[in-house]
Amino acid sequence: MKIGVPLETRAGEARVASTPEVIKKLVAKGFEVLVERGAGVRAGYPDADYESVGARLTDRAGAYDSDLLLKVRRPEAADVAAMCPGGIYIGLMEACGEDEMAAAMRAKGIRVLAMERMPRTSRAQSMDVLSSQANIAGYRAVIEAAARYGRFFPMMMTSAGSAKPARLVVLGVGVAGLQAIATARRLGAEVFAYDVRPETREQILSLGAKPIDLDLGESGAGTGGYAKELSDEAKARQQAALADQLAKAHVIITTAQIPCRPAPVLVTEAVVQRLRPGSVIVDLAAAGGGNCPLTVADQVVERHGVVIVGHTNYPSMVAADASAFYAKNLFNLIEIMVDKGDAGPVLKDLSKDDITQAMLG
Ligand SMILES: NC(=O)c1ccc[n+]([C@@H]2O[C@H](COP(=O)([O-])OP(=O)(O)OC[C@H]3O[C@@H](n4cnc5c(N)ncnc54)[C@H](O)[C@@H]3O)[C@@H](O)[C@H]2O)c1
């Protein structure tokens, strides 16, 4: 069975779907692995490292001519044209609802295993790229904030004077938010956090941060552990109740998202106007419209003296580790997809496993 690992061509994408460490294990299992030349270079994995573990270096067409195609980002039309009929695509699809690209792949007899459809269950945890990549995003967002903030994060007492710790608020306490809290605490900031799901209160406290409690008159807990969209009245109550808490902050990291819905507005322009000059907002929901209406996706802007960071691909900024985690997630998935055969791995019936069945959609 052939596995293909092409170079990611999306602008600004430095990650690669598999690493030499993982490919060594795939080769040991009997897979033939074809890696497009240069695929791992931007993530810190040179071609020679792939070759040394038994991968065959190839051109783009060679990597696409595979039974299992491993990708990070959503394929483009040219990628679909190069895909092998009857093959399996394993990667993010980054789509909600009707998806032309998935339809084009299915028309070629390609089965699509969309990584974002991975069930959020204990068994699937080791295969969950949304979690592994959100964790990295939460960490990198705080590093970004610290680098752009013109003051210290920790309390500093020196012979030249002392500085108070930064007051940092994390909005949205999912995977990214929890890592943002932990990273900001390690850097010595005073951390406050808020999520619309009440169960996050305990998690916030366990990381040494202080929960912000709001009474919205309705629960924001949706299905499958995700948040649901609030009513218009609750949204207005939330913005008003958060305003005074946020106005005291020096750094705000926002991560609030609802799958396949626009990101909720939590930091209004009126709040930005009240922040101390030099404050920093890092909006991890920038790709979904932002938790702050002043956020510009993929740009860093200054509004009312506040720096607002709208990067949309933090994992790519930590490309070596992000690729390593992503590659291990995919390896764990491939392990449940195949049986050991006399002449190498044999594909199982993907509709018989609840994980692969959910991913097929
Ligand atoms: N395998 C597993 O069991 C597994 C793995 C990862 C995550 N999870 C769970 O999945 C859920 C979603 O996690 P995620 O990180 O993907 O979330 P996400 O990226 O979809 O959203 C980030 C956070 O934003 C919050 N949010 C949404 N609207 C908000 C609002 N108006 N105000 C404040 N906060 C708001 C959400 O509650 C969530 O915590 C969590 O319950 C998490 O614990 C389970």
The ligand as an ORCA input file, in Angstrom:
! r2SCAN-3c Opt
* xyz 0 1
  N     -11.174     13.794     22.634
  C     -11.832     14.552     23.495
  O     -12.511     14.079     24.388
  C     -11.765     16.035     23.330
  C     -10.673     16.595     22.673
  C     -10.632     17.981     22.509
  C     -11.663     18.779     22.991
  N     -12.699     18.210     23.631
  C     -13.800     19.056     24.116
  O     -14.414     19.647     22.980
  C     -14.952     20.906     23.364
  C     -14.550     21.989     22.394
  O     -13.164     22.303     22.528
  P     -12.425     23.193     21.427
  O     -11.156     23.620     21.988
  O     -12.433     22.475     20.126
  O     -13.426     24.431     21.323
  P     -13.642     25.480     20.152
  O     -12.348     25.785     19.468
  O     -14.807     25.074     19.330
  O     -14.083     26.774     21.004
  C     -13.218     27.366     21.952
  C     -13.984     27.733     23.200
  O     -14.820     28.859     22.949
  C     -15.922     28.771     23.832
  N     -16.984     29.688     23.435
  C     -17.833     29.608     22.376
  N     -18.683     30.661     22.369
  C     -18.355     31.437     23.452
  C     -18.860     32.650     23.988
  N     -19.887     33.293     23.405
  N     -18.272     33.146     25.082
  C     -17.235     32.505     25.668
  N     -16.716     31.347     25.233
  C     -17.273     30.821     24.133
  C     -16.285     27.299     23.736
  O     -17.083     26.889     24.850
  C     -14.912     26.636     23.742
  O     -14.491     26.272     25.043
  C     -14.503     21.127     24.802
  O     -15.548     20.695     25.651
  C     -13.321     20.224     24.952
  O     -13.083     19.848     26.277
  C     -12.782     16.850     23.804
*
